[in-house]
Amino acid sequence: MSSSPKPDALASPPVRRPMRREDRQLVFASSLGTVFEWYDFYLYGALAPIIAAQFFSGLDPTAAFLFALLAFAAGFIVRPFGALLFGRLGDMVGRKYTFLVTILIMGLATCVVGVLPSYEAVGMAAPVMLIGLRIMQGLAMGGEYGGAATYVAEFAPHNQRGYYTAWIQTTATLGLVLALAVVLGLRFLLGEEAFAEWGWRIPFLLSIVLLAVSVWVRLSMNESPAFLRLRERGRTSKAPISESFGRWPNLRLVLLALFGVVAGQAVVWYTGQFYAMFFLISVLRVDPSTAQWLIVVALVIGTPFFVFFGALSDRIGRKPIIMAGLALAVVGYFPMFHGLTEAANPALARAQATQRIVVVADPATCSFQGSPIAREADFTSPCDIARRFLSEQSAGHDRQALPPGSATVVRIGSAEITPPQARTTADGHAFDDASARAVAEFRQRVRAALDAAGYPQRADPAQIDHVRILLILTGLVLLVTMVYGPLAALLVEMFPTRIRYTSMSLPYHIGNGWFGGLMPSIAFAIVAHTGNFYQGLWYPVGVAAVTLLIGLLLVRETRGRDICADD
């Protein structure tokens, strides 16, 4: 770090005093709008399977789901650019009015999603418009978090900064809970068929009401006192971007924040909350409503621990808690997700253990399966046809290499099935009639063999161990609270006031937008290509392990730093 905490700051008693009324109003006003922004942003994730059907129906099911996840990730990809744009405004103009603008953009973009025509109505224009709106949401979110965290931190008592900012840390999870609760409530009221057809639009349209409340609340807020002091003294930054990233001492801190803290935090966050939900629904074939309810309950149980770990970081430091959460994720993810399979779909777990599936083929005939823009007609070799269908059936499989020119065989237990070589129509958009019949017959034979081997098409509700699933999901959320609860305080304390909004926003949104937001897409692409349900976990485990190593060696503790010392 560029400077060490002041001795008097570290000597201050770490006893937490109760929040005063004005403190509670400040935190509530800052958090409420942020909750609504996260609600808007995560609605898409909660409705990913329906979004895939509505806007990407021109692709085959596997590609449509991957493309839907990438469209989901588009909002994350642009978040760093929003961080630069709005971080600069926040450091030059002020915290309050900058995140007033961000919530207006977010709310309006979300509302428009609710009236977008589907793929069937307007073709490719539908996904293009959807991705455009996701980009607007991502830009807005890029300016939101840094503003809210900076605003609260600059009001908080220095020895309770972790506790105060931890309330901001709850907002992402609360926004996800709100999104899931609205979706589940409408599924129950309307029924699955009506919800899938048109009811899914209602949660997006509701954002206009949340937008009005958020704007009203934020208009009542005062500007940050730390920023006001800088402005009164004429010391606000005139070029926060160049100051933040064009000078090595601060750029070094940005890089340490990204690779030594935020990248690992991000993959833990999205693994514990989004990937776990997608895994239950798309891999383990649990009914979406059941999976989402379990996630909601786990999030409700776990959310208070954001504040617990934030307050604990005021006593023992930010770094030990974050690093401990990363270490537990590295060693715990594989056994926890194996446990989810055993609890959510025990028939599938038994079949995997006793009836091995192997695709025996010439490796040269097996293409990459994780492309998000692939169509069924793009996979014509016997190996590709076999592996594509097995992935669609959530039938994890291994590959065995054969010499060049060898015929492909699918082994399911004792059964052996030979997939066909397909040919496409002249325009290349579909299989020709003979190939379509051969592929359909192959799929019927594979499905019959899977049934005989005990591979279920859906998780049996009567066999689901809800208590065990809830315990595992709660454990995953607790890891999220460990790495995320103290994060805002640490990031605020790393950077000087005049460029704090810009400096902390960029590593946060690169980490959460790129490393974290792309996590489901990357993990499912790995699963689709390897055929192994669990191989996708190597991505979050690897990123968390690298971040843990860098964080332990290079990131210094920030607890007790006087964040207004540079005023």
C-alpha positions as CSV (number, residue, x, y, z in Angstrom):
1,M,0.0,0.0,0.0
2,S,1.1,3.6,-0.5
3,S,0.7,4.5,3.1
4,S,0.2,2.7,6.4
5,P,-2.7,3.2,8.7
6,K,-2.3,5.9,11.3
7,P,-1.5,4.7,14.8
8,D,-4.3,6.6,16.3
9,A,-6.7,5.0,13.9
10,L,-5.6,1.5,14.7
11,A,-5.7,2.3,18.4
12,S,-9.3,3.4,18.3
13,P,-11.6,1.0,20.2
14,P,-13.2,-1.4,17.8
15,V,-16.5,-1.3,19.8
16,R,-19.5,-0.8,17.6
17,R,-21.9,1.9,18.7
18,P,-25.5,1.6,17.7
19,M,-26.5,3.3,14.5
20,R,-28.1,6.7,15.1
21,R,-31.4,7.5,13.3
22,E,-29.6,9.6,10.7
23,D,-27.1,6.8,10.1
24,R,-29.9,4.3,9.5
25,Q,-31.6,6.8,7.1
26,L,-28.3,7.2,5.2
27,V,-27.7,3.5,4.9
28,F,-31.3,2.8,4.0
29,A,-31.4,5.5,1.3
30,S,-28.1,4.3,-0.2
31,S,-29.1,0.6,-0.1
32,L,-32.7,0.8,-1.3
33,G,-31.9,2.1,-4.8
34,T,-29.0,-0.3,-5.1
35,V,-31.3,-3.3,-4.2
36,F,-33.7,-2.2,-7.0
37,E,-30.8,-1.9,-9.4
38,W,-29.6,-5.4,-8.6
39,Y,-33.2,-6.6,-8.9
40,D,-33.4,-5.1,-12.4
41,F,-30.0,-6.6,-13.4
42,Y,-30.6,-10.1,-12.1
43,L,-34.1,-10.6,-13.4
44,Y,-32.5,-11.8,-16.6
45,G,-30.5,-14.5,-14.7
46,A,-33.6,-15.7,-12.9
47,L,-35.4,-16.0,-16.2
48,A,-32.5,-17.3,-18.3
49,P,-34.3,-20.5,-19.6
50,I,-37.4,-18.5,-20.6
51,I,-35.2,-15.8,-22.2
52,A,-33.5,-18.6,-24.2
53,A,-36.9,-19.8,-25.5
54,Q,-38.2,-16.3,-26.2
55,F,-35.2,-14.7,-27.8
56,F,-32.9,-17.4,-29.1
57,S,-35.4,-20.0,-30.4
58,G,-33.6,-20.1,-33.8
59,L,-30.8,-22.1,-32.1
60,D,-30.7,-25.6,-30.8
61,P,-31.5,-26.0,-27.1
62,T,-27.8,-26.3,-25.9
63,A,-26.7,-23.3,-28.0
64,A,-29.7,-21.3,-27.1
65,F,-29.0,-21.7,-23.4
66,L,-25.4,-20.8,-23.8
67,F,-26.3,-17.8,-25.9
68,A,-28.8,-16.7,-23.3
69,L,-26.0,-17.0,-20.7
70,L,-23.7,-14.9,-22.9
71,A,-26.4,-12.3,-23.3
72,F,-26.7,-12.3,-19.6
73,A,-23.0,-11.8,-19.4
74,A,-23.1,-8.9,-21.9
75,G,-24.3,-6.7,-19.1
76,F,-21.3,-7.7,-17.1
77,I,-18.8,-7.3,-19.9
78,V,-19.5,-3.5,-20.3
79,R,-19.6,-2.8,-16.5
80,P,-16.0,-1.7,-16.4
81,F,-16.7,0.9,-19.1
82,G,-19.6,2.2,-17.0
83,A,-17.2,2.3,-14.1
84,L,-14.9,4.6,-16.1
85,L,-17.7,6.8,-17.3
86,F,-19.6,7.2,-14.1
87,G,-16.6,6.9,-11.8
88,R,-15.1,9.9,-13.5
89,L,-18.4,11.9,-13.1
90,G,-18.6,10.8,-9.4
91,D,-15.1,12.1,-8.7
92,M,-15.7,15.3,-10.6
93,V,-19.3,16.2,-10.0
94,G,-20.2,14.3,-6.9
95,R,-21.5,10.9,-5.6
96,K,-25.2,11.7,-5.2
97,Y,-26.1,12.9,-8.7
98,T,-24.0,10.4,-10.4
99,F,-25.9,7.4,-9.1
100,L,-29.2,9.2,-9.6
101,V,-28.3,9.0,-13.3
102,T,-27.3,5.3,-13.1
103,I,-30.6,4.2,-11.6
104,L,-32.6,6.1,-14.2
105,I,-30.8,4.3,-17.0
106,M,-31.1,0.9,-15.3
107,G,-34.8,1.2,-14.5
108,L,-35.8,2.4,-18.0
109,A,-33.7,-0.3,-19.8
110,T,-35.3,-3.0,-17.6
111,C,-38.8,-1.8,-18.2
112,V,-38.3,-1.8,-22.0
113,V,-37.3,-5.5,-21.8
114,G,-40.8,-6.2,-20.7
115,V,-42.2,-5.0,-24.0
116,L,-39.6,-6.5,-26.4
117,P,-41.0,-8.7,-29.3
118,S,-39.8,-12.3,-29.3
119,Y,-37.6,-14.1,-31.9
120,E,-40.7,-15.5,-33.6
121,A,-42.1,-12.1,-34.1
122,V,-39.1,-10.1,-35.4
123,G,-36.3,-12.7,-35.9
124,M,-32.7,-11.7,-35.1
125,A,-33.8,-8.1,-34.2
126,A,-35.2,-9.5,-30.9
127,P,-31.9,-10.8,-29.5
128,V,-30.0,-7.8,-30.8
129,M,-32.4,-5.4,-29.0
130,L,-32.2,-7.5,-25.9
131,I,-28.4,-7.5,-25.8
132,G,-28.5,-3.7,-26.4
133,L,-30.6,-3.2,-23.3
134,R,-28.4,-5.5,-21.3
135,I,-25.5,-3.3,-22.3
136,M,-27.3,-0.2,-21.1
137,Q,-28.0,-2.0,-17.8
138,G,-24.3,-3.0,-17.5
139,L,-23.1,0.6,-18.1
140,A,-25.5,1.8,-15.3
141,M,-24.4,-0.9,-12.9
142,G,-20.8,0.0,-13.6
143,G,-21.5,3.4,-12.0
144,E,-23.8,2.2,-9.2
145,Y,-21.7,0.1,-6.8
146,G,-18.7,2.4,-6.5
147,G,-21.0,5.4,-5.8
148,A,-23.0,3.6,-3.1
149,A,-20.0,2.0,-1.3
150,T,-18.0,5.3,-1.4
151,Y,-20.9,7.3,-0.2
152,V,-21.6,5.2,2.8
153,A,-18.0,4.7,3.7
154,E,-17.3,8.4,3.7
155,F,-20.1,9.0,6.2
156,A,-19.2,6.0,8.4
157,P,-17.2,6.2,11.7
158,H,-13.7,5.0,10.8
159,N,-13.8,2.1,13.2
160,Q,-17.2,0.9,12.0
161,R,-16.6,1.2,8.2
162,G,-16.8,-2.5,7.6
163,Y,-20.2,-2.7,9.5
164,Y,-21.7,0.3,7.7
165,T,-20.6,-0.7,4.2
166,A,-21.6,-4.3,4.7
167,W,-25.2,-3.1,4.4
168,I,-24.4,-2.1,0.8
169,Q,-22.9,-5.6,0.3
170,T,-26.3,-7.2,1.2
171,T,-28.0,-5.3,-1.7
172,A,-26.8,-7.6,-4.5
173,T,-28.1,-10.6,-2.8
174,L,-31.3,-8.9,-1.7
175,G,-31.9,-7.8,-5.3
176,L,-31.5,-11.4,-6.4
177,V,-33.9,-12.5,-3.6
178,L,-36.4,-9.9,-4.7
179,A,-36.1,-10.9,-8.4
180,L,-36.6,-14.6,-7.5
181,A,-39.5,-13.9,-5.1
182,V,-41.4,-11.9,-7.8
183,V,-40.7,-14.6,-10.4
184,L,-41.8,-17.4,-8.1
185,G,-44.9,-15.5,-7.0
186,L,-46.0,-14.9,-10.5
187,R,-45.4,-18.5,-11.5
188,F,-47.7,-19.6,-8.7
189,L,-50.4,-17.0,-9.5
190,L,-50.4,-17.4,-13.3
191,G,-49.3,-21.0,-13.7
192,E,-46.3,-22.2,-15.6
193,E,-47.8,-22.0,-19.1
194,A,-49.1,-18.5,-18.8
195,F,-46.0,-17.3,-17.1
196,A,-43.7,-18.8,-19.8
197,E,-45.9,-17.3,-22.6
198,W,-46.4,-13.7,-21.3
199,G,-46.2,-13.5,-17.5
200,W,-42.4,-13.3,-17.5
201,R,-42.7,-9.7,-18.8
202,I,-44.5,-8.5,-15.6
203,P,-41.3,-8.5,-13.4
204,F,-39.5,-6.3,-15.9
205,L,-42.5,-3.9,-16.2
206,L,-42.7,-3.6,-12.4
207,S,-39.3,-1.9,-12.4
208,I,-40.9,1.3,-13.4
209,V,-42.5,1.4,-10.0
210,L,-39.3,0.6,-8.3
211,L,-37.5,3.3,-10.3
212,A,-40.0,6.0,-9.1
213,V,-39.4,5.0,-5.5
214,S,-35.6,4.9,-5.9
215,V,-35.4,8.3,-7.6
216,W,-37.6,9.8,-4.8
217,V,-35.4,8.4,-2.1
218,R,-32.1,9.4,-3.7
219,L,-33.3,13.0,-4.3
220,S,-33.6,13.3,-0.5
221,M,-29.9,12.4,0.1
222,N,-27.1,14.8,0.8
223,E,-23.7,14.9,-0.8
224,S,-20.8,13.0,0.8
225,P,-19.0,15.2,3.4
226,A,-15.6,14.0,2.2
227,F,-16.4,15.1,-1.3
228,L,-17.8,18.4,-0.2
229,R,-14.6,19.2,1.7
230,L,-12.6,18.4,-1.4
231,R,-14.8,20.6,-3.5
232,E,-14.7,23.5,-1.0
233,R,-10.9,23.4,-1.1
234,G,-10.8,23.1,-4.8
235,R,-9.0,19.8,-4.7
236,T,-11.4,17.6,-6.7
237,S,-9.7,15.7,-9.5
238,K,-9.9,17.3,-12.9
239,A,-8.7,14.1,-14.6
240,P,-9.6,11.1,-12.4
241,I,-9.0,8.5,-15.1
242,S,-5.5,9.6,-15.8
243,E,-4.8,10.0,-12.1
244,S,-6.2,6.6,-11.3
245,F,-4.6,4.6,-14.1
246,G,-1.8,6.7,-15.5
247,R,0.3,6.9,-12.4
248,W,2.0,3.7,-11.2
249,P,1.5,4.0,-7.4
250,N,-2.3,4.1,-7.9
251,L,-2.3,1.7,-10.9
252,R,-0.4,-0.8,-8.7
253,L,-3.2,-0.6,-6.1
254,V,-5.8,-1.0,-8.8
255,L,-4.1,-4.2,-10.1
256,L,-3.7,-5.6,-6.6
257,A,-7.4,-4.9,-5.8
258,L,-8.3,-6.7,-9.0
259,F,-6.0,-9.8,-8.9
260,G,-5.4,-10.0,-5.2
261,V,-9.0,-9.6,-4.0
262,V,-11.9,-8.9,-6.5
263,A,-11.3,-11.6,-9.1
264,G,-11.6,-14.4,-6.6
265,Q,-14.4,-12.7,-4.7
266,A,-16.3,-12.5,-8.0
267,V,-16.2,-16.1,-9.0
268,V,-17.1,-17.2,-5.5
269,W,-20.1,-14.8,-5.6
270,Y,-21.4,-16.1,-8.9
271,T,-20.7,-19.7,-8.2
272,G,-22.5,-19.6,-4.9
273,Q,-25.6,-17.8,-6.1
274,F,-26.1,-18.1,-9.9
275,Y,-24.1,-21.1,-11.0
276,A,-25.6,-23.2,-8.2
277,M,-29.1,-22.3,-9.4
278,F,-28.3,-23.0,-13.1
279,F,-26.6,-26.3,-12.0
280,L,-29.7,-27.5,-10.2
281,I,-32.1,-26.6,-13.1
282,S,-30.1,-27.3,-16.2
283,V,-27.8,-30.1,-15.1
284,L,-29.6,-31.9,-12.3
285,R,-33.1,-31.2,-13.9
286,V,-34.7,-30.0,-10.7
287,D,-38.0,-28.2,-11.3
288,P,-37.1,-24.4,-11.7
289,S,-39.6,-23.3,-9.0
290,T,-38.2,-25.8,-6.5
291,A,-34.6,-24.8,-7.2
292,Q,-35.4,-21.1,-7.0
293,W,-37.2,-21.4,-3.7
294,L,-34.3,-23.3,-2.2
295,I,-31.9,-20.6,-3.4
296,V,-34.2,-17.9,-2.0
297,V,-34.3,-19.6,1.4
298,A,-30.5,-20.1,1.4
299,L,-30.0,-16.4,0.5
300,V,-32.4,-15.3,3.3
301,I,-30.5,-17.4,5.8
302,G,-27.1,-16.3,4.6
303,T,-27.7,-12.5,4.0
304,P,-27.3,-11.4,7.7
305,F,-23.7,-12.8,7.5
306,F,-22.7,-10.0,5.1
307,V,-23.2,-7.6,8.0
308,F,-21.6,-10.1,10.5
309,F,-18.4,-10.5,8.5
310,G,-18.4,-6.8,7.7
311,A,-18.5,-5.9,11.4
312,L,-16.0,-8.7,12.2
313,S,-13.6,-7.1,9.8
314,D,-13.7,-3.9,11.9
315,R,-12.2,-6.1,14.7
316,I,-9.8,-8.5,13.0
317,G,-9.2,-7.0,9.6
318,R,-10.7,-7.3,6.1
319,K,-7.9,-9.5,4.6
320,P,-8.1,-12.5,6.9
321,I,-11.9,-13.0,6.3
322,I,-11.7,-12.6,2.6
323,M,-8.7,-14.9,2.2
324,A,-10.3,-17.5,4.4
325,G,-13.5,-17.5,2.2
326,L,-11.3,-18.0,-0.9
327,A,-9.4,-20.9,0.7
328,L,-12.7,-22.6,1.7
329,A,-14.1,-22.2,-1.8
330,V,-11.0,-23.8,-3.4
331,V,-11.1,-26.9,-1.2
332,G,-14.9,-27.1,-0.9
333,Y,-16.5,-26.6,-4.3
334,F,-16.0,-30.1,-5.8
335,P,-17.4,-32.0,-2.7
336,M,-20.2,-29.5,-2.3
337,F,-21.4,-29.8,-5.9
338,H,-21.1,-33.6,-5.8
339,G,-23.2,-33.4,-2.7
340,L,-25.8,-31.3,-4.6
341,T,-26.1,-34.1,-7.2
342,E,-26.6,-36.8,-4.6
343,A,-29.2,-34.7,-2.8
344,A,-31.1,-33.3,-5.8
345,N,-31.1,-36.2,-8.2
346,P,-30.0,-39.4,-6.4
347,A,-31.0,-41.6,-9.3
348,L,-28.7,-39.6,-11.6
349,A,-25.9,-39.9,-9.0
350,R,-26.4,-43.7,-8.8
351,A,-26.4,-44.1,-12.6
352,Q,-23.2,-42.1,-12.9
353,A,-21.5,-44.3,-10.4
354,T,-22.7,-47.7,-11.8
355,Q,-23.5,-47.2,-15.5
356,R,-20.6,-45.3,-17.1
357,I,-21.2,-43.6,-20.4
358,V,-18.3,-43.4,-22.9
359,V,-18.1,-41.9,-26.3
360,V,-15.5,-43.9,-28.2
361,A,-14.3,-41.9,-31.3
362,D,-11.5,-40.6,-33.4
363,P,-10.7,-37.3,-31.6
364,A,-10.4,-35.5,-35.0
365,T,-14.1,-36.0,-35.5
366,C,-15.1,-34.4,-32.1
367,S,-15.7,-30.6,-32.3
368,F,-15.7,-28.0,-29.5
369,Q,-19.2,-28.2,-27.9
370,G,-19.2,-25.0,-26.0
371,S,-20.0,-22.5,-28.9
372,P,-22.9,-20.2,-28.0
373,I,-23.8,-19.5,-31.6
374,A,-23.9,-23.1,-32.8
375,R,-27.0,-24.7,-34.4
376,E,-27.9,-28.4,-34.5
377,A,-26.9,-28.5,-38.2
378,D,-23.3,-27.3,-37.3
379,F,-22.7,-30.7,-35.7
380,T,-22.8,-33.4,-38.4
381,S,-20.1,-35.9,-37.3
382,P,-21.1,-39.0,-35.4
383,C,-19.1,-37.9,-32.4
384,D,-20.7,-34.5,-32.3
385,I,-24.2,-35.8,-32.7
386,A,-23.7,-38.2,-29.9
387,R,-22.1,-35.8,-27.5
388,R,-24.6,-33.0,-28.2
389,F,-27.5,-35.2,-27.4
390,L,-25.9,-36.7,-24.2
391,S,-25.3,-33.1,-23.0
392,E,-28.9,-32.2,-23.7
393,Q,-30.0,-35.2,-21.6
394,S,-27.7,-34.3,-18.7
395,A,-25.9,-37.5,-19.3
396,G,-22.3,-37.0,-18.2
397,H,-19.9,-39.0,-20.2
398,D,-16.2,-39.7,-20.8
399,R,-14.3,-39.9,-24.1
400,Q,-12.1,-42.6,-25.3
401,A,-9.8,-42.0,-28.3
402,L,-9.6,-44.4,-31.2
403,P,-7.2,-44.4,-34.2
404,P,-7.9,-42.1,-37.1
405,G,-10.8,-43.3,-39.3
406,S,-12.4,-45.5,-36.6
407,A,-16.2,-45.5,-36.2
408,T,-17.8,-43.7,-33.3
409,V,-19.6,-45.8,-30.7
410,V,-21.6,-44.7,-27.6
411,R,-21.4,-47.1,-24.7
412,I,-24.1,-46.8,-22.0
413,G,-23.5,-49.6,-19.5
414,S,-23.6,-52.7,-21.6
415,A,-25.3,-51.1,-24.6
416,E,-23.4,-50.0,-27.6
417,I,-25.0,-47.6,-30.1
418,T,-23.5,-46.2,-33.3
419,P,-24.4,-42.6,-34.2
420,P,-25.0,-41.6,-37.8
421,Q,-23.1,-39.2,-40.0
422,A,-25.4,-36.4,-40.9
423,R,-25.7,-34.2,-44.0
424,T,-27.3,-30.8,-44.3
425,T,-29.6,-29.2,-46.7
426,A,-28.2,-27.0,-49.5
427,D,-28.5,-23.8,-47.4
428,G,-26.7,-25.5,-44.4
429,H,-29.5,-24.6,-42.0
430,A,-30.8,-28.0,-41.2
431,F,-30.2,-31.7,-41.6
432,D,-31.6,-33.2,-44.8
433,D,-34.6,-35.6,-44.5
434,A,-32.6,-38.8,-44.4
435,S,-30.2,-37.5,-41.8
436,A,-33.0,-36.0,-39.7
437,R,-34.6,-39.5,-39.6
438,A,-31.4,-41.2,-38.7
439,V,-30.5,-38.7,-36.0
440,A,-34.0,-39.0,-34.5
441,E,-33.8,-42.8,-34.5
442,F,-30.3,-42.6,-32.8
443,R,-31.7,-40.3,-30.1
444,Q,-34.6,-42.6,-29.4
445,R,-32.2,-45.5,-29.0
446,V,-29.9,-43.5,-26.7
447,R,-32.8,-42.3,-24.6
448,A,-34.1,-45.9,-24.2
449,A,-30.6,-47.0,-23.2
450,L,-30.4,-44.2,-20.7
451,D,-33.7,-45.2,-19.2
452,A,-32.6,-48.8,-19.0
453,A,-29.4,-47.6,-17.2
454,G,-31.3,-45.6,-14.7
455,Y,-30.5,-42.1,-16.1
456,P,-33.7,-40.0,-15.2
457,Q,-35.0,-37.4,-17.6
458,R,-36.1,-35.2,-14.6
459,A,-35.2,-35.1,-10.9
460,D,-37.9,-37.1,-9.0
461,P,-39.5,-34.6,-6.5
462,A,-40.2,-37.5,-4.1
463,Q,-36.4,-38.3,-3.9
464,I,-35.1,-34.8,-3.5
465,D,-33.4,-34.2,-0.1
466,H,-34.5,-30.6,0.4
467,V,-32.8,-30.3,3.8
468,R,-29.4,-31.4,2.5
469,I,-29.7,-29.2,-0.6
470,L,-30.5,-26.2,1.6
471,L,-27.5,-26.9,3.9
472,I,-25.2,-27.0,0.9
473,L,-26.7,-23.9,-0.7
474,T,-26.4,-22.1,2.6
475,G,-22.8,-23.1,2.9
476,L,-22.1,-21.7,-0.6
477,V,-23.8,-18.4,0.4
478,L,-21.8,-18.2,3.6
479,L,-18.6,-18.4,1.5
480,V,-20.1,-15.5,-0.6
481,T,-20.6,-13.4,2.6
482,M,-17.1,-14.0,3.8
483,V,-15.5,-12.7,0.6
484,Y,-18.0,-10.0,-0.1
485,G,-19.0,-8.6,3.3
486,P,-15.7,-6.8,4.0
487,L,-15.0,-6.0,0.4
488,A,-16.4,-2.5,0.1
489,A,-14.6,-1.2,3.2
490,L,-11.3,-2.7,1.9
491,L,-11.7,-1.1,-1.6
492,V,-12.7,2.3,-0.2
493,E,-9.7,2.3,2.2
494,M,-7.2,1.4,-0.6
495,F,-7.7,4.6,-2.6
496,P,-7.6,8.4,-2.0
497,T,-10.8,10.5,-1.8
498,R,-10.2,12.6,-4.9
499,I,-10.1,9.5,-7.2
500,R,-11.8,6.9,-5.0
501,Y,-15.0,6.5,-7.0
502,T,-13.0,5.8,-10.3
503,S,-10.2,3.8,-8.8
504,M,-12.3,1.3,-6.8
505,S,-15.0,1.0,-9.4
506,L,-12.8,-0.3,-12.3
507,P,-11.2,-3.3,-10.5
508,Y,-14.6,-4.1,-8.9
509,H,-16.4,-4.2,-12.2
510,I,-13.7,-5.9,-14.1
511,G,-13.6,-8.6,-11.5
512,N,-17.3,-9.0,-11.1
513,G,-18.2,-8.2,-14.7
514,W,-15.6,-10.3,-16.5
515,F,-14.2,-12.9,-14.1
516,G,-17.5,-13.3,-12.3
517,G,-20.2,-12.4,-14.8
518,L,-18.7,-14.7,-17.4
519,M,-18.4,-17.5,-14.9
520,P,-21.7,-19.4,-15.7
521,S,-21.0,-19.1,-19.5
522,I,-17.4,-20.3,-19.2
523,A,-18.3,-23.1,-16.8
524,F,-21.2,-24.5,-18.9
525,A,-19.1,-24.2,-22.0
526,I,-16.4,-26.4,-20.3
527,V,-19.1,-28.8,-19.2
528,A,-20.6,-29.0,-22.7
529,H,-17.2,-29.7,-24.2
530,T,-15.9,-32.2,-21.7
531,G,-19.1,-34.0,-21.0
532,N,-18.3,-33.9,-17.2
533,F,-20.7,-32.0,-14.9
534,Y,-18.0,-30.9,-12.5
535,Q,-15.2,-29.8,-14.9
536,G,-16.7,-26.3,-15.1
537,L,-15.8,-25.8,-11.4
538,W,-12.1,-25.7,-12.3
539,Y,-12.7,-22.1,-13.5
540,P,-13.8,-20.6,-10.2
541,V,-11.5,-22.9,-8.2
542,G,-8.5,-21.8,-10.4
543,V,-9.3,-18.1,-10.2
544,A,-10.0,-18.2,-6.5
545,A,-6.7,-20.0,-5.9
546,V,-4.6,-17.5,-7.9
547,T,-6.3,-14.6,-6.1
548,L,-5.7,-16.2,-2.7
549,L,-2.0,-16.6,-3.5
550,I,-1.6,-13.0,-4.7
551,G,-3.7,-11.6,-1.9
552,L,-1.8,-13.4,0.8
553,L,1.6,-12.3,-0.6
554,L,1.0,-8.7,-1.8
555,V,-2.3,-7.2,-0.4
556,R,-1.9,-5.3,2.9
557,E,-4.5,-4.9,5.6
558,T,-6.4,-1.6,5.3
559,R,-8.4,-1.7,8.6
560,G,-8.0,1.6,10.5
561,R,-6.8,3.7,7.6
562,D,-7.9,7.3,7.7
563,I,-9.7,7.6,4.4
564,C,-9.8,11.4,4.6
565,A,-6.1,11.9,5.2
566,D,-5.5,13.0,1.7
567,D,-8.1,15.8,2.0
